[in-house]
Amino acid sequence: MFEHRRQARNVDQTVNYIYGTWLATSPWRHTFGADLEISGDRWHATSADSVMHYASPVVPA
């Protein structure tokens, strides 16, 4: 699970890191299941201090 700490409009940067950097060089592979964006009481879409979590289903490669 990854933590995104920025405004909602920047979530693509976090997703690009997950798929373009982390997953590409990790010993994991995506299951092609659904990714989850998990927001809680610290999520405020327009706040630079906003926090949400992004989960991608992975298994060992």
PDB file of N, H, CA, C and O in Angstrom:
ATOM      1  N   MET A   1       0.855  -1.166   0.000  1.00  0.00           N
ATOM      2  CA  MET A   1       0.000   0.000   0.000  1.00  0.00           C
ATOM      3  C   MET A   1       0.904   1.233   0.000  1.00  0.00           C
ATOM      4  O   MET A   1       1.914   1.281   0.702  1.00  0.00           O
ATOM      5  N   PHE A   2       0.527   2.205  -0.786  1.00  0.00           N
ATOM      6  H   PHE A   2      -0.293   2.166  -1.357  1.00  0.00           H
ATOM      7  CA  PHE A   2       1.297   3.435  -0.918  1.00  0.00           C
ATOM      8  C   PHE A   2       0.515   4.594  -0.324  1.00  0.00           C
ATOM      9  O   PHE A   2      -0.714   4.627  -0.376  1.00  0.00           O
ATOM     10  N   GLU A   3       1.237   5.526   0.231  1.00  0.00           N
ATOM     11  H   GLU A   3       2.236   5.499   0.273  1.00  0.00           H
ATOM     12  CA  GLU A   3       0.607   6.718   0.790  1.00  0.00           C
ATOM     13  C   GLU A   3       0.807   7.884  -0.169  1.00  0.00           C
ATOM     14  O   GLU A   3       1.925   8.172  -0.596  1.00  0.00           O
ATOM     15  N   HIS A   4      -0.285   8.544  -0.499  1.00  0.00           N
ATOM     16  H   HIS A   4      -1.194   8.311  -0.152  1.00  0.00           H
ATOM     17  CA  HIS A   4      -0.250   9.725  -1.368  1.00  0.00           C
ATOM     18  C   HIS A   4      -0.475  10.940  -0.483  1.00  0.00           C
ATOM     19  O   HIS A   4      -1.508  11.045   0.178  1.00  0.00           O
ATOM     20  N   ARG A   5       0.485  11.859  -0.466  1.00  0.00           N
ATOM     21  H   ARG A   5       1.324  11.774  -1.003  1.00  0.00           H
ATOM     22  CA  ARG A   5       0.400  13.051   0.379  1.00  0.00           C
ATOM     23  C   ARG A   5       0.428  14.303  -0.477  1.00  0.00           C
ATOM     24  O   ARG A   5       1.430  15.019  -0.492  1.00  0.00           O
ATOM     25  N   ARG A   6      -0.630  14.573  -1.175  1.00  0.00           N
ATOM     26  H   ARG A   6      -1.444  13.992  -1.163  1.00  0.00           H
ATOM     27  CA  ARG A   6      -0.742  15.763  -2.012  1.00  0.00           C
ATOM     28  C   ARG A   6      -2.192  15.952  -2.402  1.00  0.00           C
ATOM     29  O   ARG A   6      -3.069  15.181  -2.013  1.00  0.00           O
ATOM     30  N   GLN A   7      -2.422  16.989  -3.177  1.00  0.00           N
ATOM     31  H   GLN A   7      -1.710  17.615  -3.494  1.00  0.00           H
ATOM     32  CA  GLN A   7      -3.772  17.228  -3.678  1.00  0.00           C
ATOM     33  C   GLN A   7      -4.201  16.101  -4.620  1.00  0.00           C
ATOM     34  O   GLN A   7      -3.368  15.396  -5.189  1.00  0.00           O
ATOM     35  N   ALA A   8      -5.500  15.951  -4.770  1.00  0.00           N
ATOM     36  H   ALA A   8      -6.177  16.525  -4.308  1.00  0.00           H
ATOM     37  CA  ALA A   8      -6.046  14.902  -5.640  1.00  0.00           C
ATOM     38  C   ALA A   8      -5.526  15.024  -7.064  1.00  0.00           C
ATOM     39  O   ALA A   8      -5.304  14.011  -7.728  1.00  0.00           O
ATOM     40  N   ARG A   9      -5.332  16.234  -7.538  1.00  0.00           N
ATOM     41  H   ARG A   9      -5.513  17.057  -6.999  1.00  0.00           H
ATOM     42  CA  ARG A   9      -4.901  16.409  -8.932  1.00  0.00           C
ATOM     43  C   ARG A   9      -3.508  15.835  -9.188  1.00  0.00           C
ATOM     44  O   ARG A   9      -3.108  15.694 -10.343  1.00  0.00           O
ATOM     45  N   ASN A  10      -2.761  15.500  -8.129  1.00  0.00           N
ATOM     46  H   ASN A  10      -3.087  15.615  -7.190  1.00  0.00           H
ATOM     47  CA  ASN A  10      -1.418  14.948  -8.279  1.00  0.00           C
ATOM     48  C   ASN A  10      -1.355  13.433  -8.089  1.00  0.00           C
ATOM     49  O   ASN A  10      -0.264  12.864  -8.087  1.00  0.00           O
ATOM     50  N   VAL A  11      -2.491  12.775  -7.931  1.00  0.00           N
ATOM     51  H   VAL A  11      -3.378  13.238  -7.933  1.00  0.00           H
ATOM     52  CA  VAL A  11      -2.474  11.331  -7.679  1.00  0.00           C
ATOM     53  C   VAL A  11      -1.865  10.564  -8.850  1.00  0.00           C
ATOM     54  O   VAL A  11      -1.328   9.474  -8.653  1.00  0.00           O
ATOM     55  N   ASP A  12      -1.937  11.104 -10.048  1.00  0.00           N
ATOM     56  H   ASP A  12      -2.374  11.990 -10.208  1.00  0.00           H
ATOM     57  CA  ASP A  12      -1.329  10.426 -11.198  1.00  0.00           C
ATOM     58  C   ASP A  12       0.177  10.265 -11.025  1.00  0.00           C
ATOM     59  O   ASP A  12       0.751   9.303 -11.535  1.00  0.00           O
ATOM     60  N   GLN A  13       0.827  11.184 -10.318  1.00  0.00           N
ATOM     61  H   GLN A  13       0.360  11.965  -9.903  1.00  0.00           H
ATOM     62  CA  GLN A  13       2.265  11.067 -10.069  1.00  0.00           C
ATOM     63  C   GLN A  13       2.560   9.860  -9.181  1.00  0.00           C
ATOM     64  O   GLN A  13       3.532   9.139  -9.403  1.00  0.00           O
ATOM     65  N   THR A  14       1.722   9.649  -8.184  1.00  0.00           N
ATOM     66  H   THR A  14       0.931  10.234  -8.003  1.00  0.00           H
ATOM     67  CA  THR A  14       1.883   8.493  -7.304  1.00  0.00           C
ATOM     68  C   THR A  14       1.649   7.199  -8.081  1.00  0.00           C
ATOM     69  O   THR A  14       2.423   6.250  -7.955  1.00  0.00           O
ATOM     70  N   VAL A  15       0.596   7.159  -8.873  1.00  0.00           N
ATOM     71  H   VAL A  15      -0.032   7.930  -8.975  1.00  0.00           H
ATOM     72  CA  VAL A  15       0.288   5.967  -9.666  1.00  0.00           C
ATOM     73  C   VAL A  15       1.401   5.699 -10.683  1.00  0.00           C
ATOM     74  O   VAL A  15       1.783   4.547 -10.883  1.00  0.00           O
ATOM     75  N   ASN A  16       1.917   6.730 -11.317  1.00  0.00           N
ATOM     76  H   ASN A  16       1.606   7.667 -11.154  1.00  0.00           H
ATOM     77  CA  ASN A  16       3.020   6.557 -12.267  1.00  0.00           C
ATOM     78  C   ASN A  16       4.254   5.993 -11.577  1.00  0.00           C
ATOM     79  O   ASN A  16       4.958   5.165 -12.155  1.00  0.00           O
ATOM     80  N   TYR A  17       4.529   6.428 -10.348  1.00  0.00           N
ATOM     81  H   TYR A  17       3.957   7.101  -9.878  1.00  0.00           H
ATOM     82  CA  TYR A  17       5.658   5.881  -9.590  1.00  0.00           C
ATOM     83  C   TYR A  17       5.423   4.396  -9.296  1.00  0.00           C
ATOM     84  O   TYR A  17       6.319   3.573  -9.484  1.00  0.00           O
ATOM     85  N   ILE A  18       4.223   4.060  -8.838  1.00  0.00           N
ATOM     86  H   ILE A  18       3.494   4.728  -8.685  1.00  0.00           H
ATOM     87  CA  ILE A  18       3.921   2.667  -8.490  1.00  0.00           C
ATOM     88  C   ILE A  18       4.167   1.752  -9.685  1.00  0.00           C
ATOM     89  O   ILE A  18       4.861   0.743  -9.563  1.00  0.00           O
ATOM     90  N   TYR A  19       3.604   2.101 -10.837  1.00  0.00           N
ATOM     91  H   TYR A  19       3.041   2.922 -10.936  1.00  0.00           H
ATOM     92  CA  TYR A  19       3.706   1.236 -12.013  1.00  0.00           C
ATOM     93  C   TYR A  19       5.005   1.415 -12.792  1.00  0.00           C
ATOM     94  O   TYR A  19       5.561   0.438 -13.292  1.00  0.00           O
ATOM     95  N   GLY A  20       5.489   2.636 -12.903  1.00  0.00           N
ATOM     96  H   GLY A  20       5.037   3.430 -12.497  1.00  0.00           H
ATOM     97  CA  GLY A  20       6.657   2.901 -13.732  1.00  0.00           C
ATOM     98  C   GLY A  20       7.989   2.669 -13.062  1.00  0.00           C
ATOM     99  O   GLY A  20       8.984   2.405 -13.738  1.00  0.00           O
ATOM    100  N   THR A  21       8.029   2.762 -11.743  1.00  0.00           N
ATOM    101  H   THR A  21       7.221   2.976 -11.194  1.00  0.00           H
ATOM    102  CA  THR A  21       9.291   2.612 -11.020  1.00  0.00           C
ATOM    103  C   THR A  21       9.255   1.424 -10.069  1.00  0.00           C
ATOM    104  O   THR A  21      10.009   0.465 -10.230  1.00  0.00           O
ATOM    105  N   TRP A  22       8.377   1.496  -9.083  1.00  0.00           N
ATOM    106  H   TRP A  22       7.764   2.275  -8.952  1.00  0.00           H
ATOM    107  CA  TRP A  22       8.381   0.467  -8.044  1.00  0.00           C
ATOM    108  C   TRP A  22       8.071  -0.915  -8.600  1.00  0.00           C
ATOM    109  O   TRP A  22       8.873  -1.834  -8.432  1.00  0.00           O
ATOM    110  N   LEU A  23       6.940  -1.084  -9.251  1.00  0.00           N
ATOM    111  H   LEU A  23       6.288  -0.338  -9.387  1.00  0.00           H
ATOM    112  CA  LEU A  23       6.538  -2.405  -9.733  1.00  0.00           C
ATOM    113  C   LEU A  23       7.493  -2.922 -10.806  1.00  0.00           C
ATOM    114  O   LEU A  23       7.772  -4.119 -10.869  1.00  0.00           O
ATOM    115  N   ALA A  24       7.983  -2.036 -11.633  1.00  0.00           N
ATOM    116  H   ALA A  24       7.756  -1.063 -11.583  1.00  0.00           H
ATOM    117  CA  ALA A  24       8.887  -2.436 -12.721  1.00  0.00           C
ATOM    118  C   ALA A  24      10.209  -2.993 -12.212  1.00  0.00           C
ATOM    119  O   ALA A  24      10.870  -3.757 -12.916  1.00  0.00           O
ATOM    120  N   THR A  25      10.603  -2.620 -10.994  1.00  0.00           N
ATOM    121  H   THR A  25      10.067  -1.999 -10.422  1.00  0.00           H
ATOM    122  CA  THR A  25      11.892  -3.060 -10.460  1.00  0.00           C
ATOM    123  C   THR A  25      11.753  -3.937  -9.219  1.00  0.00           C
ATOM    124  O   THR A  25      12.754  -4.273  -8.587  1.00  0.00           O
ATOM    125  N   SER A  26      10.536  -4.308  -8.867  1.00  0.00           N
ATOM    126  H   SER A  26       9.722  -4.035  -9.381  1.00  0.00           H
ATOM    127  CA  SER A  26      10.315  -5.100  -7.654  1.00  0.00           C
ATOM    128  C   SER A  26      10.170  -6.583  -7.996  1.00  0.00           C
ATOM    129  O   SER A  26      10.006  -6.946  -9.160  1.00  0.00           O
ATOM    130  N   PRO A  27      10.233  -7.435  -6.971  1.00  0.00           N
ATOM    131  CA  PRO A  27      10.015  -8.866  -7.203  1.00  0.00           C
ATOM    132  C   PRO A  27       8.525  -9.231  -7.177  1.00  0.00           C
ATOM    133  O   PRO A  27       8.177 -10.371  -6.868  1.00  0.00           O
ATOM    134  N   TRP A  28       7.662  -8.296  -7.493  1.00  0.00           N
ATOM    135  H   TRP A  28       7.945  -7.371  -7.745  1.00  0.00           H
ATOM    136  CA  TRP A  28       6.217  -8.489  -7.469  1.00  0.00           C
ATOM    137  C   TRP A  28       5.637  -8.275  -8.858  1.00  0.00           C
ATOM    138  O   TRP A  28       6.253  -7.628  -9.705  1.00  0.00           O
ATOM    139  N   ARG A  29       4.442  -8.826  -9.087  1.00  0.00           N
ATOM    140  H   ARG A  29       3.941  -9.352  -8.398  1.00  0.00           H
ATOM    141  CA  ARG A  29       3.720  -8.555 -10.327  1.00  0.00           C
ATOM    142  C   ARG A  29       2.262  -8.276  -9.979  1.00  0.00           C
ATOM    143  O   ARG A  29       1.732  -8.791  -8.994  1.00  0.00           O
ATOM    144  N   HIS A  30       1.641  -7.468 -10.790  1.00  0.00           N
ATOM    145  H   HIS A  30       2.072  -7.050 -11.590  1.00  0.00           H
ATOM    146  CA  HIS A  30       0.242  -7.087 -10.568  1.00  0.00           C
ATOM    147  C   HIS A  30      -0.655  -8.274 -10.907  1.00  0.00           C
ATOM    148  O   HIS A  30      -0.365  -9.020 -11.842  1.00  0.00           O
ATOM    149  N   THR A  31      -1.732  -8.452 -10.166  1.00  0.00           N
ATOM    150  H   THR A  31      -1.968  -7.846  -9.406  1.00  0.00           H
ATOM    151  CA  THR A  31      -2.660  -9.563 -10.415  1.00  0.00           C
ATOM    152  C   THR A  31      -3.724  -9.210 -11.444  1.00  0.00           C
ATOM    153  O   THR A  31      -4.509 -10.071 -11.839  1.00  0.00           O
ATOM    154  N   PHE A  32      -3.761  -7.963 -11.882  1.00  0.00           N
ATOM    155  H   PHE A  32      -3.123  -7.263 -11.561  1.00  0.00           H
ATOM    156  CA  PHE A  32      -4.787  -7.426 -12.773  1.00  0.00           C
ATOM    157  C   PHE A  32      -6.135  -7.306 -12.081  1.00  0.00           C
ATOM    158  O   PHE A  32      -7.169  -7.150 -12.731  1.00  0.00           O
ATOM    159  N   GLY A  33      -6.113  -7.382 -10.746  1.00  0.00           N
ATOM    160  H   GLY A  33      -5.273  -7.510 -10.218  1.00  0.00           H
ATOM    161  CA  GLY A  33      -7.307  -7.077  -9.969  1.00  0.00           C
ATOM    162  C   GLY A  33      -7.451  -5.567  -9.866  1.00  0.00           C
ATOM    163  O   GLY A  33      -6.608  -4.819 -10.364  1.00  0.00           O
ATOM    164  N   ALA A  34      -8.495  -5.133  -9.235  1.00  0.00           N
ATOM    165  H   ALA A  34      -9.179  -5.740  -8.830  1.00  0.00           H
ATOM    166  CA  ALA A  34      -8.765  -3.694  -9.108  1.00  0.00           C
ATOM    167  C   ALA A  34      -7.834  -3.033  -8.095  1.00  0.00           C
ATOM    168  O   ALA A  34      -7.575  -3.581  -7.023  1.00  0.00           O
ATOM    169  N   ASP A  35      -7.340  -1.856  -8.447  1.00  0.00           N
ATOM    170  H   ASP A  35      -7.551  -1.411  -9.317  1.00  0.00           H
ATOM    171  CA  ASP A  35      -6.605  -1.025  -7.500  1.00  0.00           C
ATOM    172  C   ASP A  35      -7.624  -0.309  -6.621  1.00  0.00           C
ATOM    173  O   ASP A  35      -8.766  -0.094  -7.025  1.00  0.00           O
ATOM    174  N   LEU A  36      -7.201   0.055  -5.422  1.00  0.00           N
ATOM    175  H   LEU A  36      -6.273  -0.119  -5.093  1.00  0.00           H
ATOM    176  CA  LEU A  36      -8.089   0.758  -4.499  1.00  0.00           C
ATOM    177  C   LEU A  36      -7.492   2.090  -4.097  1.00  0.00           C
ATOM    178  O   LEU A  36      -6.303   2.174  -3.787  1.00  0.00           O
ATOM    179  N   GLU A  37      -8.302   3.123  -4.101  1.00  0.00           N
ATOM    180  H   GLU A  37      -9.267   3.055  -4.353  1.00  0.00           H
ATOM    181  CA  GLU A  37      -7.942   4.417  -3.529  1.00  0.00           C
ATOM    182  C   GLU A  37      -8.701   4.511  -2.213  1.00  0.00           C
ATOM    183  O   GLU A  37      -9.932   4.504  -2.195  1.00  0.00           O
ATOM    184  N   ILE A  38      -7.965   4.597  -1.119  1.00  0.00           N
ATOM    185  H   ILE A  38      -6.965   4.602  -1.134  1.00  0.00           H
ATOM    186  CA  ILE A  38      -8.569   4.570   0.205  1.00  0.00           C
ATOM    187  C   ILE A  38      -8.397   5.937   0.848  1.00  0.00           C
ATOM    188  O   ILE A  38      -7.278   6.376   1.112  1.00  0.00           O
ATOM    189  N   SER A  39      -9.501   6.592   1.092  1.00  0.00           N
ATOM    190  H   SER A  39     -10.410   6.235   0.878  1.00  0.00           H
ATOM    191  CA  SER A  39      -9.444   7.915   1.718  1.00  0.00           C
ATOM    192  C   SER A  39     -10.121   7.844   3.080  1.00  0.00           C
ATOM    193  O   SER A  39     -11.053   7.068   3.292  1.00  0.00           O
ATOM    194  N   GLY A  40      -9.640   8.655   3.977  1.00  0.00           N
ATOM    195  H   GLY A  40      -8.883   9.285   3.805  1.00  0.00           H
ATOM    196  CA  GLY A  40     -10.199   8.701   5.323  1.00  0.00           C
ATOM    197  C   GLY A  40     -10.369  10.140   5.756  1.00  0.00           C
ATOM    198  O   GLY A  40     -10.542  11.034   4.927  1.00  0.00           O
ATOM    199  N   ASP A  41     -10.321  10.358   7.043  1.00  0.00           N
ATOM    200  H   ASP A  41     -10.181   9.632   7.716  1.00  0.00           H
ATOM    201  CA  ASP A  41     -10.552  11.709   7.563  1.00  0.00           C
ATOM    202  C   ASP A  41      -9.404  12.670   7.271  1.00  0.00           C
ATOM    203  O   ASP A  41      -9.558  13.876   7.462  1.00  0.00           O
ATOM    204  N   ARG A  42      -8.265  12.169   6.816  1.00  0.00           N
ATOM    205  H   ARG A  42      -8.141  11.189   6.661  1.00  0.00           H
ATOM    206  CA  ARG A  42      -7.140  13.052   6.472  1.00  0.00           C
ATOM    207  C   ARG A  42      -7.151  13.436   4.992  1.00  0.00           C
ATOM    208  O   ARG A  42      -6.253  14.142   4.534  1.00  0.00           O
ATOM    209  N   TRP A  43      -8.154  12.980   4.241  1.00  0.00           N
ATOM    210  H   TRP A  43      -8.884  12.406   4.613  1.00  0.00           H
ATOM    211  CA  TRP A  43      -8.249  13.269   2.809  1.00  0.00           C
ATOM    212  C   TRP A  43      -9.111  14.492   2.568  1.00  0.00           C
ATOM    213  O   TRP A  43     -10.286  14.527   2.934  1.00  0.00           O
ATOM    214  N   HIS A  44      -8.507  15.501   1.942  1.00  0.00           N
ATOM    215  H   HIS A  44      -7.552  15.473   1.645  1.00  0.00           H
ATOM    216  CA  HIS A  44      -9.195  16.726   1.533  1.00  0.00           C
ATOM    217  C   HIS A  44      -8.662  17.037   0.136  1.00  0.00           C
ATOM    218  O   HIS A  44      -7.518  17.469  -0.009  1.00  0.00           O
ATOM    219  N   ALA A  45      -9.460  16.826  -0.864  1.00  0.00           N
ATOM    220  H   ALA A  45     -10.389  16.475  -0.747  1.00  0.00           H
ATOM    221  CA  ALA A  45      -9.017  16.828  -2.261  1.00  0.00           C
ATOM    222  C   ALA A  45      -8.204  18.044  -2.677  1.00  0.00           C
ATOM    223  O   ALA A  45      -7.322  17.920  -3.527  1.00  0.00           O
ATOM    224  N   THR A  46      -8.467  19.211  -2.110  1.00  0.00           N
ATOM    225  H   THR A  46      -9.183  19.312  -1.419  1.00  0.00           H
ATOM    226  CA  THR A  46      -7.767  20.419  -2.544  1.00  0.00           C
ATOM    227  C   THR A  46      -6.646  20.847  -1.608  1.00  0.00           C
ATOM    228  O   THR A  46      -6.014  21.877  -1.844  1.00  0.00           O
ATOM    229  N   SER A  47      -6.387  20.090  -0.564  1.00  0.00           N
ATOM    230  H   SER A  47      -6.901  19.253  -0.373  1.00  0.00           H
ATOM    231  CA  SER A  47      -5.360  20.451   0.411  1.00  0.00           C
ATOM    232  C   SER A  47      -4.021  19.811   0.058  1.00  0.00           C
ATOM    233  O   SER A  47      -3.965  18.635  -0.302  1.00  0.00           O
ATOM    234  N   ALA A  48      -2.948  20.583   0.161  1.00  0.00           N
ATOM    235  H   ALA A  48      -2.993  21.538   0.453  1.00  0.00           H
ATOM    236  CA  ALA A  48      -1.605  20.059  -0.072  1.00  0.00           C
ATOM    237  C   ALA A  48      -1.190  19.094   1.032  1.00  0.00           C
ATOM    238  O   ALA A  48      -0.250  18.321   0.849  1.00  0.00           O
ATOM    239  N   ASP A  49      -1.872  19.124   2.171  1.00  0.00           N
ATOM    240  H   ASP A  49      -2.635  19.752   2.319  1.00  0.00           H
ATOM    241  CA  ASP A  49      -1.581  18.235   3.298  1.00  0.00           C
ATOM    242  C   ASP A  49      -2.464  16.987   3.293  1.00  0.00           C
ATOM    243  O   ASP A  49      -2.476  16.230   4.264  1.00  0.00           O
ATOM    244  N   SER A  50      -3.184  16.777   2.226  1.00  0.00           N
ATOM    245  H   SER A  50      -3.173  17.392   1.438  1.00  0.00           H
ATOM    246  CA  SER A  50      -4.107  15.665   2.116  1.00  0.00           C
ATOM    247  C   SER A  50      -3.372  14.329   2.093  1.00  0.00           C
ATOM    248  O   SER A  50      -2.269  14.227   1.555  1.00  0.00           O
ATOM    249  N   VAL A  51      -3.992  13.304   2.683  1.00  0.00           N
ATOM    250  H   VAL A  51      -4.887  13.387   3.121  1.00  0.00           H
ATOM    251  CA  VAL A  51      -3.397  11.967   2.714  1.00  0.00           C
ATOM    252  C   VAL A  51      -4.441  10.937   2.292  1.00  0.00           C
ATOM    253  O   VAL A  51      -5.559  10.921   2.808  1.00  0.00           O
ATOM    254  N   MET A  52      -4.065  10.089   1.359  1.00  0.00           N
ATOM    255  H   MET A  52      -3.157  10.101   0.940  1.00  0.00           H
ATOM    256  CA  MET A  52      -4.886   8.936   0.983  1.00  0.00           C
ATOM    257  C   MET A  52      -3.952   7.759   0.750  1.00  0.00           C
ATOM    258  O   MET A  52      -2.738   7.937   0.661  1.00  0.00           O
ATOM    259  N   HIS A  53      -4.501   6.580   0.655  1.00  0.00           N
ATOM    260  H   HIS A  53      -5.487   6.436   0.727  1.00  0.00           H
ATOM    261  CA  HIS A  53      -3.701   5.388   0.396  1.00  0.00           C
ATOM    262  C   HIS A  53      -4.148   4.755  -0.916  1.00  0.00           C
ATOM    263  O   HIS A  53      -5.325   4.781  -1.273  1.00  0.00           O
ATOM    264  N   TYR A  54      -3.185   4.194  -1.613  1.00  0.00           N
ATOM    265  H   TYR A  54      -2.228   4.173  -1.322  1.00  0.00           H
ATOM    266  CA  TYR A  54      -3.429   3.568  -2.910  1.00  0.00           C
ATOM    267  C   TYR A  54      -2.904   2.142  -2.821  1.00  0.00           C
ATOM    268  O   TYR A  54      -1.727   1.925  -2.532  1.00  0.00           O
ATOM    269  N   ALA A  55      -3.765   1.185  -3.066  1.00  0.00           N
ATOM    270  H   ALA A  55      -4.720   1.361  -3.301  1.00  0.00           H
ATOM    271  CA  ALA A  55      -3.386  -0.224  -2.961  1.00  0.00           C
ATOM    272  C   ALA A  55      -3.533  -0.916  -4.306  1.00  0.00           C
ATOM    273  O   ALA A  55      -4.552  -0.780  -4.984  1.00  0.00           O
ATOM    274  N   SER A  56      -2.509  -1.651  -4.679  1.00  0.00           N
ATOM    275  H   SER A  56      -1.681  -1.761  -4.129  1.00  0.00           H
ATOM    276  CA  SER A  56      -2.518  -2.442  -5.905  1.00  0.00           C
ATOM    277  C   SER A  56      -2.321  -3.905  -5.524  1.00  0.00           C
ATOM    278  O   SER A  56      -1.403  -4.221  -4.767  1.00  0.00           O
ATOM    279  N   PRO A  57      -3.163  -4.805  -6.033  1.00  0.00           N
ATOM    280  CA  PRO A  57      -3.003  -6.215  -5.691  1.00  0.00           C
ATOM    281  C   PRO A  57      -1.795  -6.810  -6.420  1.00  0.00           C
ATOM    282  O   PRO A  57      -1.726  -6.788  -7.649  1.00  0.00           O
ATOM    283  N   VAL A  58      -0.860  -7.332  -5.655  1.00  0.00           N
ATOM    284  H   VAL A  58      -0.916  -7.350  -4.657  1.00  0.00           H
ATOM    285  CA  VAL A  58       0.356  -7.911  -6.222  1.00  0.00           C
ATOM    286  C   VAL A  58       0.621  -9.284  -5.605  1.00  0.00           C
ATOM    287  O   VAL A  58       0.143  -9.599  -4.515  1.00  0.00           O
ATOM    288  N   VAL A  59       1.386 -10.082  -6.325  1.00  0.00           N
ATOM    289  H   VAL A  59       1.774  -9.826  -7.210  1.00  0.00           H
ATOM    290  CA  VAL A  59       1.841 -11.389  -5.859  1.00  0.00           C
ATOM    291  C   VAL A  59       3.314 -11.519  -6.235  1.00  0.00           C
ATOM    292  O   VAL A  59       3.793 -10.798  -7.109  1.00  0.00           O
ATOM    293  N   PRO A  60       4.033 -12.427  -5.586  1.00  0.00           N
ATOM    294  CA  PRO A  60       5.433 -12.618  -5.981  1.00  0.00           C
ATOM    295  C   PRO A  60       5.535 -12.989  -7.461  1.00  0.00           C
ATOM    296  O   PRO A  60       4.728 -13.758  -7.983  1.00  0.00           O
ATOM    297  N   ALA A  61       6.534 -12.431  -8.114  1.00  0.00           N
ATOM    298  H   ALA A  61       7.189 -11.806  -7.690  1.00  0.00           H
ATOM    299  CA  ALA A  61       6.726 -12.697  -9.554  1.00  0.00           C
ATOM    300  C   ALA A  61       7.260 -14.096  -9.786  1.00  0.00           C
ATOM    301  O   ALA A  61       7.481 -14.491 -10.930  1.00  0.00           O
TER     302      ALA A  61
END
